[in-house]
Amino acid sequence: MTPFKLNYLDHIAIRVKDMQTSIDWYERIIGLEKHQYEEWGEYPIFMMSGKAGVAIFPANLKNGEFIKASPSTFIDHFAFNVSNADFKKAQEYFNAIEERFVFQDHHYTHSIYLKDPDKHTVELTTLVVNEDSFYKGK
């Protein structure tokens, strides 16, 4: 058992061939609401329902490694939401068990990234700004 608790699956990040086509599809077909945050620039675009959703990034179709991994698009990573306190506990725990991770400050959130045994990227993320301004912002 870990000393920290996951709240919920926060988002899945995908790489897409056409950003606008994907944004339109997730809005029109799935009913997700578009959120774009000034500090992050053009992308990712978050398509959300409540506090969970899909983060859309453009695919780099010229990247040779990308082409080898998939003929078109792929899931970039998936993220679990944790409280600020559990975010600190997770880092302490990973350091104690010598599990490598990378910390990133995303202005609105702080995240740590790990690799699972199959090299999938797993993110733990915590909100560091007012919840209402983030989830209701566009």
C-alpha positions as MATLAB code, in Angstrom:
seq = 'MTPFKLNYLDHIAIRVKDMQTSIDWYERIIGLEKHQYEEWGEYPIFMMSGKAGVAIFPANLKNGEFIKASPSTFIDHFAFNVSNADFKKAQEYFNAIEERFVFQDHHYTHSIYLKDPDKHTVELTTLVVNEDSFYKGK';
ca = [
       0.000    0.000    0.000;
       1.308    3.468   -0.868;
       1.313    6.392    1.584;
      -0.623    8.567   -0.886;
      -4.142    8.343   -2.376;
      -5.252    8.853   -5.978;
      -8.401   10.940   -6.379;
      -9.399   10.028   -9.955;
      -8.125    9.596  -13.495;
      -7.414   13.224  -14.416;
      -6.723   13.025  -18.145;
      -5.366   10.986  -20.999;
      -3.056   12.848  -23.383;
      -3.308   11.967  -27.051;
      -1.359   12.988  -30.148;
      -3.598   13.736  -33.136;
      -3.126   14.409  -36.846;
      -5.501   17.387  -36.964;
      -6.068   19.418  -33.802;
      -9.271   21.183  -34.914;
     -10.890   18.016  -36.260;
     -10.234   16.258  -32.941;
     -11.428   19.227  -30.869;
     -14.641   19.388  -32.902;
     -15.194   15.620  -32.621;
     -14.737   15.461  -28.830;
     -17.061   18.447  -28.444;
     -19.779   17.405  -30.901;
     -19.764   13.626  -30.460;
     -18.634   13.065  -26.859;
     -19.938   16.343  -25.385;
     -16.658   17.498  -23.849;
     -16.079   21.213  -23.278;
     -13.003   22.928  -24.721;
     -10.529   24.508  -22.282;
      -7.463   26.375  -23.493;
      -5.130   27.970  -20.976;
      -3.154   31.120  -21.722;
       0.007   30.031  -19.919;
       0.214   26.846  -22.035;
      -0.126   28.532  -25.417;
      -1.593   26.707  -28.421;
      -1.617   23.283  -26.788;
      -2.531   21.157  -25.085;
      -6.230   21.734  -25.566;
      -8.174   20.115  -22.745;
     -11.546   18.645  -23.682;
     -13.260   18.139  -20.331;
     -16.301   16.902  -18.524;
     -16.090   18.165  -14.961;
     -12.555   17.546  -13.758;
     -11.606   14.763  -16.184;
     -10.914   14.709  -19.868;
      -8.613   14.385  -22.841;
      -5.518   16.563  -23.419;
      -4.971   17.004  -27.154;
      -1.489   17.578  -28.583;
      -0.442   17.729  -32.237;
       1.297   14.638  -33.595;
       4.767   15.095  -35.000;
       4.338   13.146  -38.220;
       7.922   13.913  -39.328;
       9.477   12.296  -36.252;
      11.012    8.950  -37.280;
      10.533    7.447  -33.810;
       6.886    8.486  -33.894;
       6.360    6.804  -37.261;
       7.997    3.585  -35.999;
       5.788    3.558  -32.906;
       2.541    4.074  -34.806;
       1.511    4.837  -38.366;
      -0.433    7.863  -37.216;
      -1.280    8.733  -33.605;
      -0.869    7.435  -30.063;
      -1.662    7.916  -26.385;
       1.095   10.121  -24.982;
       0.475    9.566  -21.250;
      -2.237    9.198  -18.640;
      -2.553   11.168  -15.412;
      -4.008   10.596  -11.966;
      -5.088   13.523   -9.807;
      -3.786   13.727   -6.234;
      -4.165   16.324   -3.491;
      -1.274   18.702   -2.777;
      -0.492   16.762    0.412;
      -0.523   13.421   -1.398;
       1.643   14.906   -4.164;
       4.345   15.569   -1.552;
       3.852   12.117    0.008;
       4.215   10.495   -3.417;
       7.524   12.268   -4.067;
       8.842   11.282   -0.636;
       7.740    7.701   -1.205;
       9.301    7.478   -4.678;
      12.561    8.909   -3.325;
      12.535    6.430   -0.429;
      12.055    3.433   -2.731;
      14.419    4.886   -5.376;
      11.727    5.092   -8.059;
      12.858    7.611  -10.653;
      10.505   10.452  -11.563;
      10.615   13.878  -13.194;
       8.960   16.952  -11.642;
       7.428   19.657  -13.872;
       5.811   22.967  -12.952;
       2.950   23.599  -15.430;
       1.920   26.940  -13.868;
      -1.631   25.718  -13.087;
      -0.529   22.284  -11.939;
       2.535   20.496  -10.656;
       3.228   17.050  -12.045;
       5.564   14.143  -11.606;
       6.165   11.678  -14.402;
       7.204    8.049  -14.051;
       7.654    5.145  -16.464;
       5.826    1.893  -15.851;
       7.560   -1.446  -16.613;
       6.457   -1.223  -20.262;
       7.701    2.396  -20.542;
       4.237    3.989  -20.510;
       4.385    7.472  -19.030;
       2.282    7.813  -15.875;
       1.657   11.279  -14.433;
       0.551   12.289  -10.955;
      -0.793   15.844  -11.064;
      -2.027   18.331   -8.498;
      -3.729   21.676   -8.982;
      -1.830   24.677   -7.578;
      -4.308   27.441   -8.549;
      -7.925   28.103   -7.585;
     -10.036   25.132   -8.680;
     -12.913   27.238  -10.035;
     -10.657   29.379  -12.220;
      -9.033   26.287  -13.732;
     -12.031   24.027  -14.350;
     -14.361   26.800  -15.464;
     -11.779   28.734  -17.487;
     -11.711   28.645  -21.262;
];
